[in-house]
Amino acid sequence: MKKLVPLTISIILSFMSEAQNINRIEPPCWWVGMKNSELQLMVNGKDIAQAEVNISYPGVELVSVDRVESPNYLFVNLLLDAEVKPSLFDITFSFANGKKIVHNYRLNERRTDSYLRQGFDASDVIYLLFPDRFANGNPDNDVVKGMLDKLDRKDLYARHGGDIQGIINHLDYLIDLGITAIWINPVLENNQPAASYHGYAITDFYSIDPRHGTNELYKELVELSHQKGIKIIKDLIFNHCGSNHWWMDDLPMKDWINQWPEFTRTNYRGTTTIDPYVSEYDRVLMSDGWFDVHMPDLNQRNPYMAKYLIQNSIWWIEYADLDGIRMDTHPYPDKEFMARWTREVMAEYPNFNIVSEVWLNYPAWCAYWQTGSVNRDGYDSGIKTVMDFPLMFAMQQAFDEKEGWDTGINRLYEILVHDFVYPNPMDIMIFADNHDVSRFMKSKNMSIGRFKLGMAFLLTTRGIPQIYYGTEILMDGDEAEGHGVIRRDFPGGWEGDTRSAFTADGRTKKENEAWNYLNTILQWRKTATAIHNGRLIHFIPEKEVYVYFRQNSEQTVMVVLHNGYQPKVIKTQRFNEILRNFKEGVDILTDTRITNLEKLQLSPRSALIIELK
């Protein structure tokens, strides 16, 4: 037996040596010259908590090494000096058994004037693009080993193969259309067993899903877009992750996510975050309940999680050179954390912009989330742009109803009247539809006149307009039939498609009429400064006609929306407070000169957009 002891010890030491490792360090790299000099590294590896950590690099101070509940995590807190040089430096992990692991960590040089990057604003028109359903530019990544969800274009809830290369291949299409910014639904890894195509169940916050491409390709997409004058907005989710996220098998600590004795779903009641009379039960259920069975709820009250998420968004801004962020389910996470997150991002990038999804029914509820709101509880989100769901709901009904006191196009007027509750209504994102609601053209039976009225309004009223992919070719879909129906493939995005709507020859006559109409407004809008920053003056709708003006010191634009089904002539004396200063105008939709502004001839279900002279 005595002869076996040295061999046994040797085997144990060998096992320990093999067991101790580093699986990942996040963030995977960082930058010098950031305003916030603190950096938290989350280190994951077998028994890594047994290690002592040493760093010896000028300008990098090891502040602390935090061990948590799981032995397979360390949180290494660093302080970066203002003069620290970009380079690789060694982080040494030393174990009691004599083993050492040396990790080369990279500090990158920051782009010149990165902190001055300009976010999107009302001069932009945003194209919301669903990546799995837009275009398949690289069929080789349709099926990737280790990715669980299936590829099946016949299944509306399976993967279809759309990817980043497909977006790159059609950037010129978007340029020709007149788009200036793209919001892409999430492209981070979603390695879920089913219905992962939507991208909102992230399983790796630092990696592009390989079925979409690579981190490097995403970075290339942004660079090529910038060369063509297009901004890129990244869709982020801080409320939850996917149930197959790599950390779910071994959480750093129990309160890394919000856990319940059994599965507990959120109540989806965003009102609980603003309700002065809310019960604690309802408030907690909204914030801490899971969005779905496959979407564990992240606990942003955990300080390590909070830092992790803040650094993740800043990492993507720097790494990919982003122009904006769209934050999913903004009212669901801890709202004090969300305000902190916004402050830290905007401190690094004061001209940046974030748009938050606040899916709420009334303007006052949405206004609570816009920075500068005077809220009863003193809360300020720091968010410049919120999504205008109330106006979207009004748009989806306004052009289908007869005019009444509060129906028909009066719905648009009445929603805009509520703008007194917003600190800055010009910064709100406006939209007729998106990936979660029925398409603006809910069915093929809807008239193109309805489409034209909606798009003319969307692109000339106050706010930052967003158009959902396929709207320009009258793609239809009713959300009541399921999300897959409103997220169909763009025709021509796949090799073998019977036609390509990316070209005029591949579009039907009606689709080309819609595309050309939208294109005319979009191209004109690029230089229409009154639409970008001018004041809005509107008149109460009368006899199915809604008239409003956009005006600044450089330009005055008159918009006339006629929702009636018969031709009409309107006298314009009522609008003389604006028109008295002008003699004529040009209808930008038809390039027609209008020499008599006293009367206007209106076709059924039509719009005029008149640049006054």
VOGU-3710 file (C-alpha; in Angstrom, 3 decimals, decimal comma):
1> mkklvpltis> 0,000/0,000/0,000  2,800/2,423/0,830  4,162/2,054/-2,700  0,794/3,151/-4,144  0,553/6,431/-2,222  2,904/8,497/-4,451  1,068/7,244/-7,511  -2,306/8,173/-5,975  -1,078/11,686/-5,123  0,276/12,036/-8,643
11> iilsfmseaq> -3,077/11,035/-10,134  -4,948/13,515/-7,893  -2,598/16,366/-8,798  -2,883/15,478/-12,455  -6,689/15,489/-12,216  -6,696/18,858/-10,451  -4,352/20,276/-13,054  -6,602/19,154/-15,878  -9,776/20,265/-14,129  -8,771/23,869/-13,523
21> ninrieppcw> -9,322/25,943/-16,648  -10,776/29,123/-18,106  -13,760/28,781/-20,405  -14,307/32,459/-21,038  -13,636/35,990/-19,827  -16,266/38,653/-20,495  -16,027/41,267/-21,810  -13,532/39,549/-24,146  -11,607/42,810/-24,633  -11,923/46,500/-23,749
31> wvgmknselq> -10,729/49,956/-24,787  -8,456/52,610/-23,380  -9,710/56,173/-23,058  -13,205/55,366/-21,775  -14,847/57,902/-19,491  -15,592/55,224/-16,898  -12,224/53,844/-15,784  -13,729/50,798/-14,041  -13,737/47,385/-15,711  -15,338/44,215/-14,339
41> lmvngkdiaq> -14,164/40,927/-15,830  -16,373/37,901/-15,353  -14,111/34,833/-15,449  -15,703/31,428/-15,907  -13,839/28,155/-15,604  -13,690/24,937/-13,632  -12,717/25,739/-10,004  -11,395/29,145/-11,076  -12,340/30,560/-7,659  -9,382/28,629/-6,203
51> aevnisypgv> -6,979/30,865/-8,137  -5,074/33,896/-6,978  -5,012/36,616/-9,607  -2,052/38,771/-10,542  -1,722/41,596/-13,050  1,404/43,598/-13,681  0,851/46,121/-16,443  1,385/49,907/-16,223  -1,898/51,725/-15,895  -3,968/48,672/-14,897
61> elvsvdrves> -4,776/48,387/-11,188  -6,193/45,186/-9,760  -8,762/46,557/-7,315  -10,360/43,341/-6,093  -11,089/39,721/-6,894  -14,594/38,712/-5,862  -15,508/35,078/-5,237  -19,197/34,244/-5,384  -21,396/31,220/-4,666  -20,283/29,118/-7,616
71> pnylfvnlll> -16,635/27,961/-7,457  -16,477/28,332/-11,229  -16,593/32,124/-11,356  -14,418/35,058/-10,421  -15,260/38,720/-10,812  -12,032/40,647/-11,334  -12,355/44,386/-10,826  -9,847/46,646/-12,551  -9,152/50,357/-12,675  -7,697/51,696/-15,909
81> daevkpslfd> -5,512/54,774/-15,747  -6,258/57,600/-18,164  -2,795/57,119/-19,703  -2,891/53,323/-20,025  -1,584/52,163/-23,402  -3,470/49,817/-25,754  -1,842/46,407/-25,764  -2,137/42,798/-24,713  -1,379/42,239/-21,038  -1,173/39,098/-18,918
91> itfsfangkk> -3,669/38,053/-16,276  -2,114/35,227/-14,256  -4,274/32,743/-12,380  -2,211/30,772/-9,830  -3,453/27,673/-8,003  -2,296/26,065/-4,751  -1,171/22,968/-6,651  1,368/25,067/-8,534  -0,591/25,320/-11,774  -0,700/28,681/-13,511
101> ivhnyrlner> -2,959/29,877/-16,296  -1,908/33,005/-18,153  -4,579/34,783/-20,148  -3,663/37,503/-22,644  -6,242/40,269/-22,315  -6,433/42,977/-24,939  -6,939/46,691/-24,397  -7,775/48,256/-27,749  -7,192/51,784/-28,923  -10,462/53,653/-29,085
111> rtdsylrqgf> -11,611/55,161/-32,372  -10,892/58,848/-32,711  -13,930/60,819/-31,522  -15,812/57,626/-30,690  -17,486/59,437/-27,822  -18,907/62,004/-30,277  -20,746/59,469/-32,448  -24,086/60,843/-33,615  -27,192/58,826/-32,931  -30,362/58,668/-35,020
121> dasdviyllf> -32,925/61,477/-34,900  -35,959/62,875/-36,705  -33,939/63,496/-39,863  -33,701/59,707/-40,239  -36,130/57,091/-41,467  -35,542/53,712/-39,821  -36,109/50,415/-41,622  -36,977/47,607/-39,212  -35,505/44,439/-40,628  -36,202/40,905/-39,423
131> pdrfangnpd> -32,899/39,176/-40,250  -34,075/35,557/-40,528  -36,780/36,594/-43,011  -35,081/39,292/-45,132  -32,461/37,592/-47,295  -30,211/34,529/-47,245  -26,817/35,685/-48,436  -24,854/32,639/-47,297  -26,630/29,262/-47,465  -23,514/27,602/-46,008
141> ndvvkgmldk> -24,480/28,830/-42,515  -28,114/27,710/-42,709  -27,337/24,593/-40,676  -24,534/24,837/-38,115  -23,314/21,945/-36,002  -24,371/22,368/-32,387  -27,245/24,758/-33,197  -30,474/23,143/-32,054  -33,299/24,744/-34,012  -34,259/23,345/-37,394
151> ldrkdlyarh> -34,198/24,964/-40,848  -37,553/24,749/-42,601  -38,918/27,584/-44,760  -42,342/25,926/-44,821  -42,606/26,302/-41,032  -43,350/29,905/-40,052  -41,733/29,330/-36,643  -38,553/27,587/-37,779  -35,349/29,097/-39,085  -35,504/30,246/-42,708
161> ggdiqgiinh> -31,852/31,144/-43,238  -31,853/34,928/-43,509  -28,503/36,331/-42,395  -26,146/39,285/-42,169  -24,667/38,633/-45,608  -28,182/38,896/-46,988  -28,496/42,367/-45,471  -25,108/43,389/-46,875  -26,139/42,169/-50,324  -29,185/44,444/-50,307
171> ldylidlgit> -27,849/47,644/-48,770  -28,090/49,340/-52,156  -31,771/48,410/-52,304  -32,325/50,280/-49,041  -30,289/53,229/-50,296  -32,401/53,369/-53,459  -35,572/53,230/-51,372  -34,422/56,208/-49,290  -33,693/54,611/-45,914  -31,114/56,279/-43,631
181> aiwinpvlen> -31,035/53,874/-40,655  -31,628/50,163/-40,042  -32,944/48,615/-36,851  -32,143/44,908/-37,031  -34,014/42,520/-34,757  -31,578/40,599/-32,487  -28,764/38,694/-34,185  -26,969/37,408/-31,069  -26,754/33,673/-30,458  -30,144/32,059/-29,779
191> nqpaasyhgy> -29,299/28,381/-29,390  -32,773/27,321/-28,357  -34,403/24,024/-29,420  -37,369/25,676/-31,160  -38,723/29,014/-32,416  -35,364/30,722/-31,997  -35,763/32,600/-35,286  -36,979/35,782/-33,560  -33,698/36,317/-31,672  -35,110/37,401/-28,317
201> aitdfysidp> -33,885/34,428/-26,235  -30,155/35,160/-26,168  -27,770/32,366/-25,191  -24,522/34,338/-25,575  -24,447/38,102/-25,131  -21,073/38,486/-26,847  -21,510/36,332/-29,954  -23,442/36,745/-33,178  -25,517/33,648/-33,900  -23,426/31,586/-36,365
211> rhgtnelyke> -26,518/31,079/-38,529  -26,512/34,850/-39,045  -22,757/35,151/-39,447  -19,880/36,178/-37,202  -18,931/39,109/-35,018  -16,514/40,186/-37,728  -19,231/40,080/-40,411  -21,580/42,131/-38,242  -18,823/44,677/-37,837  -18,356/44,690/-41,614
221> lvelshqkgi> -22,083/45,280/-42,099  -21,901/48,394/-39,917  -18,806/49,672/-41,719  -20,326/49,171/-45,178  -23,590/50,766/-44,031  -21,727/53,819/-42,773  -19,932/54,134/-46,094  -23,356/54,316/-47,744  -24,761/56,794/-45,223  -26,875/54,314/-43,257
231> kiikdlifnh> -26,902/54,144/-39,460  -27,230/50,843/-37,595  -29,384/50,347/-34,482  -28,809/47,207/-32,427  -31,686/45,449/-30,679  -30,798/44,523/-27,077  -32,678/42,641/-24,354  -31,816/43,123/-20,681  -35,019/41,710/-19,212  -34,277/38,059/-19,941
241> cgsnhwwmdd> -32,007/35,559/-21,639  -32,642/32,187/-23,270  -33,095/29,080/-21,134  -30,149/27,532/-23,006  -27,785/30,357/-22,117  -24,420/28,862/-21,201  -24,606/30,119/-17,615  -27,966/28,474/-16,849  -26,273/25,147/-15,981  -24,121/26,880/-13,389
251> lpmkdwinqw> -25,274/30,320/-12,247  -22,648/32,518/-10,585  -25,087/32,939/-7,705  -28,688/32,054/-7,017  -29,957/35,593/-7,480  -28,288/35,987/-10,899  -31,816/35,460/-12,225  -35,174/35,983/-10,558  -36,184/32,558/-9,279  -39,537/31,272/-8,056
261> peftrtnyrg> -40,589/27,990/-6,369  -42,261/27,101/-9,681  -42,486/28,738/-13,094  -44,099/32,134/-12,650  -44,995/34,267/-15,635  -44,927/38,053/-15,565  -48,328/39,750/-15,646  -47,148/41,903/-18,602  -48,685/44,933/-16,889  -46,318/47,782/-17,653
271> tttidpyvse> -48,661/50,066/-15,758  -47,390/48,640/-12,455  -44,139/50,574/-12,925  -45,954/53,919/-12,941  -49,126/53,237/-10,933  -49,145/55,364/-7,723  -51,503/52,852/-6,097  -49,804/49,635/-7,209  -49,730/46,632/-4,909  -46,344/45,118/-4,139
281> ydrvlmsdgw> -47,623/41,774/-5,416  -48,453/43,149/-8,855  -45,290/45,223/-9,078  -42,981/42,313/-8,249  -44,809/39,930/-10,566  -44,387/42,363/-13,449  -40,682/42,936/-12,810  -39,531/39,496/-11,647  -41,904/37,106/-13,390  -40,529/35,323/-16,447
291> fdvhmpdlnq> -41,514/36,584/-19,886  -41,946/32,991/-21,044  -40,957/29,478/-19,993  -37,807/29,648/-22,134  -36,839/33,177/-21,068  -35,342/33,315/-17,537  -35,748/36,733/-15,953  -32,449/38,503/-15,275  -31,978/40,134/-11,875  -30,512/43,574/-12,482
301> rnpymakyli> -30,516/44,262/-8,725  -27,553/41,901/-8,520  -24,590/44,330/-8,807  -22,494/41,905/-10,871  -25,329/41,328/-13,331  -25,935/45,069/-13,534  -22,312/45,764/-14,386  -22,259/42,868/-16,840  -25,193/44,243/-18,827  -23,948/47,839/-18,843
311> qnsiwwieya> -20,533/46,784/-20,096  -22,083/44,500/-22,705  -23,971/47,328/-24,407  -20,933/49,633/-24,308  -18,787/46,812/-25,697  -21,057/46,401/-28,723  -21,168/50,158/-29,353  -17,371/50,328/-29,407  -16,717/47,012/-31,133  -19,242/47,411/-33,960
321> dldgirmdth> -19,323/51,235/-34,120  -23,077/51,391/-33,518  -25,299/54,448/-33,993  -28,129/53,453/-31,697  -29,731/50,856/-29,453  -33,320/49,691/-29,330  -34,057/48,303/-25,872  -36,641/45,546/-25,795  -39,274/45,357/-23,010  -37,880/48,459/-21,323
331> pypdkefmar> -40,380/48,706/-18,406  -39,843/45,063/-17,358  -36,344/45,105/-15,785  -35,576/46,925/-12,550  -36,271/50,531/-13,501  -33,622/52,069/-11,235  -31,046/49,898/-12,962  -32,371/50,922/-16,375  -31,938/54,592/-15,493  -28,378/53,876/-14,344
341> wtrevmaeyp> -27,669/51,987/-17,564  -28,859/54,903/-19,672  -26,774/57,392/-17,679  -23,627/55,324/-18,104  -24,123/54,810/-21,844  -24,902/58,467/-22,444  -21,924/59,529/-20,333  -19,686/57,636/-22,762  -21,585/58,829/-25,851  -23,433/62,122/-25,220
351> nfnivsevwl> -24,798/62,350/-28,805  -25,902/58,723/-28,957  -29,551/57,666/-28,973  -31,507/54,830/-27,422  -35,099/54,009/-28,284  -37,047/52,079/-25,687  -39,936/49,762/-26,283  -42,652/50,966/-23,940  -45,624/48,997/-25,186  -48,315/50,987/-23,388
361> nypawcaywq> -51,728/52,182/-24,491  -51,847/55,854/-23,565  -49,518/58,811/-24,198  -49,210/59,680/-20,512  -48,022/56,154/-19,756  -45,391/56,363/-22,503  -44,328/59,887/-21,546  -43,336/58,647/-18,083  -40,367/56,930/-19,731  -39,030/59,888/-21,708
371> tgsvnrdgyd> -36,230/61,815/-20,046  -37,276/65,173/-18,637  -40,763/64,047/-17,642  -41,918/65,555/-14,364  -43,036/62,336/-12,713  -44,756/62,176/-9,375  -42,188/59,702/-8,046  -39,248/61,764/-9,307  -38,135/59,069/-11,732  -36,162/60,027/-14,841
381> sgiktvmdfp> -35,286/57,202/-17,220  -32,671/59,188/-19,125  -34,216/57,840/-22,360  -34,509/60,357/-25,185  -36,722/58,284/-27,502  -39,688/56,077/-26,671  -41,859/54,117/-29,078  -45,247/55,690/-29,774  -47,600/52,736/-29,474  -50,678/54,936/-28,917
391> lmfamqqafd> -50,185/56,628/-32,289  -49,588/53,244/-33,952  -52,879/51,928/-32,572  -54,617/55,055/-33,905  -53,018/54,688/-37,349  -54,185/51,081/-37,643  -57,807/52,241/-37,206  -57,964/55,806/-38,497  -58,071/55,056/-42,219  -60,685/52,295/-41,914
401> ekegwdtgin> -63,427/54,264/-40,163  -65,944/56,902/-41,084  -65,273/60,255/-39,528  -66,798/60,799/-36,115  -66,080/62,990/-33,119  -63,261/60,663/-32,096  -63,079/58,166/-34,957  -61,513/58,115/-38,397  -58,642/60,558/-38,868  -59,776/62,360/-35,717
411> rlyeilvhdf> -57,938/59,547/-33,930  -54,636/60,930/-35,220  -55,524/64,445/-34,182  -56,566/63,380/-30,681  -53,405/61,359/-30,025  -51,235/64,302/-31,090  -53,219/66,595/-28,788  -51,794/64,520/-25,932  -48,267/65,616/-26,834  -48,376/68,109/-23,966
421> vypnpmdimi> -47,386/65,230/-21,676  -44,096/64,578/-23,522  -40,983/66,624/-22,730  -39,980/66,356/-26,407  -42,501/64,779/-28,801  -40,179/65,375/-31,762  -37,880/62,647/-30,387  -40,548/59,923/-30,240  -40,290/56,935/-32,602  -43,444/56,605/-34,692
431> fadnhdvsrf> -44,516/53,566/-36,702  -47,499/52,023/-38,421  -46,513/48,455/-37,539  -43,620/46,266/-36,452  -42,659/42,636/-35,867  -45,096/42,166/-32,948  -48,355/43,605/-34,292  -50,508/43,224/-37,383  -48,981/44,706/-40,488  -50,384/48,081/-41,502
441> mksknmsigr> -51,840/46,327/-44,533  -53,489/43,599/-42,503  -54,986/41,933/-45,563  -54,526/42,004/-49,328  -58,013/43,483/-49,675  -57,009/46,812/-48,175  -56,750/49,649/-50,686  -53,541/51,264/-51,801  -55,164/54,588/-50,953  -55,109/53,536/-47,310
451> fklgmafllt> -51,402/52,713/-47,656  -50,648/56,104/-49,214  -52,517/58,025/-46,530  -50,726/56,126/-43,772  -47,252/56,552/-45,238  -47,781/60,247/-46,031  -48,810/60,840/-42,424  -46,031/58,707/-40,935  -43,309/60,480/-42,888  -44,485/64,064/-42,331
461> trgipqiyyg> -45,826/64,249/-38,781  -43,649/64,810/-35,721  -41,190/62,166/-34,545  -38,706/59,621/-35,892  -40,437/57,327/-38,414  -39,835/53,578/-38,587  -40,948/51,395/-41,493  -41,256/47,611/-41,168  -39,572/45,539/-43,864  -41,916/44,688/-46,719
471> teilmdgdea> -44,260/47,596/-46,050  -42,929/49,179/-49,232  -44,319/46,260/-51,262  -47,614/45,974/-49,375  -46,704/42,811/-47,443  -49,734/41,872/-45,372  -50,366/39,868/-42,215  -52,782/39,670/-39,306  -51,148/39,103/-35,918  -54,284/37,255/-34,814
481> eghgvirrdf> -53,099/34,424/-37,074  -49,734/34,249/-35,285  -46,386/36,021/-35,326  -45,088/33,904/-38,171  -47,690/35,451/-40,495  -46,391/38,983/-39,921  -42,775/37,829/-40,346  -42,897/36,199/-43,765  -39,896/36,007/-46,091  -39,145/38,989/-48,300
491> pggwegdtrs> -39,712/37,785/-51,903  -36,404/37,327/-53,700  -34,241/36,990/-50,634  -33,604/33,297/-51,299  -32,037/31,577/-54,260  -34,788/29,830/-56,136  -37,547/32,289/-55,196  -40,019/32,659/-58,056  -39,561/36,437/-58,105  -37,506/39,182/-56,487
501> aftadgrtkk> -39,257/42,213/-55,037  -35,818/43,803/-54,685  -36,173/44,826/-58,343  -38,914/46,686/-60,190  -39,196/43,841/-62,681  -39,896/41,416/-59,844  -42,647/43,509/-58,287  -46,274/43,592/-59,351  -47,783/46,773/-60,778  -49,488/47,506/-57,462
511> eneawnylnt> -46,285/46,825/-55,492  -44,345/49,189/-57,743  -46,991/51,863/-57,244  -46,568/51,544/-53,487  -42,747/51,348/-53,680  -42,502/54,413/-55,922  -44,876/56,408/-53,737  -42,859/55,673/-50,627  -39,593/56,254/-52,458  -40,733/59,721/-53,581
521> ilqwrktata> -41,465/60,828/-50,017  -38,337/59,223/-48,553  -35,944/60,813/-51,019  -37,587/64,236/-50,608  -37,625/63,887/-46,834  -33,844/63,579/-46,631  -33,473/67,340/-47,152  -36,864/68,485/-45,829  -35,648/70,306/-42,728  -39,146/71,411/-41,734
531> ihngrlihfi> -40,013/67,731/-41,310  -36,803/67,097/-39,356  -37,114/69,908/-36,837  -40,000/72,200/-37,725  -42,943/72,936/-35,504  -46,242/71,156/-36,135  -49,422/73,215/-36,586  -52,571/71,201/-37,233  -56,254/71,931/-37,748  -59,154/69,878/-36,419
541> pekevyvyfr> -60,205/67,387/-39,122  -63,370/68,364/-40,968  -65,352/66,443/-43,552  -62,767/63,645/-43,719  -59,890/66,061/-44,337  -56,978/66,568/-41,940  -54,632/69,485/-42,651  -51,384/70,275/-40,879  -48,197/72,229/-41,482  -44,539/71,669/-40,647
551> qnseqtvmvv> -42,540/74,872/-40,496  -39,099/76,155/-39,605  -37,117/79,221/-40,718  -36,077/77,485/-43,945  -39,187/75,691/-45,145  -42,955/75,380/-44,789  -44,792/72,209/-45,788  -48,563/71,762/-45,990  -49,966/68,239/-45,671  -53,538/67,405/-46,629
561> lhngyqpkvi> -54,943/63,947/-45,842  -58,284/63,151/-47,487  -59,850/59,999/-46,059  -63,071/60,306/-48,071  -64,166/58,110/-50,945  -65,362/60,899/-53,291  -63,424/63,707/-55,032  -63,525/66,951/-53,109  -62,569/70,605/-53,430  -61,660/72,399/-50,220
571> ktqrfneilr> -61,381/76,120/-49,657  -58,262/77,045/-47,689  -59,268/80,315/-46,024  -59,359/78,487/-42,727  -55,596/77,958/-42,956  -54,677/81,573/-43,720  -52,639/82,028/-40,553  -50,014/80,009/-42,407  -50,981/80,310/-46,087  -51,192/84,118/-46,178
581> nfkegvdilt> -47,424/84,264/-46,440  -47,276/82,078/-49,566  -48,417/82,421/-53,162  -47,887/78,926/-54,549  -46,483/75,516/-53,846  -45,275/72,233/-55,295  -46,914/68,907/-54,530  -43,833/66,745/-54,015  -45,804/63,554/-54,690  -46,560/64,485/-58,301
591> dtritnlekl> -44,060/67,304/-58,826  -47,057/69,481/-59,724  -46,923/73,254/-59,335  -49,956/74,676/-57,512  -50,465/78,332/-58,392  -53,814/78,840/-56,642  -53,687/78,002/-52,955  -57,211/79,273/-52,276  -58,763/75,988/-53,403  -57,364/72,487/-53,500
601> qlsprsalii> -58,681/69,598/-55,561  -58,560/66,321/-53,624  -58,800/62,860/-55,103  -60,471/60,088/-53,071  -58,325/58,519/-50,350  -55,283/60,619/-51,153  -52,692/62,978/-49,727  -51,045/66,210/-50,812  -47,604/67,162/-49,512  -47,107/70,756/-50,646
611> elk> -43,819/72,565/-50,266  -44,953/76,170/-50,046  -43,190/78,967/-51,910
//
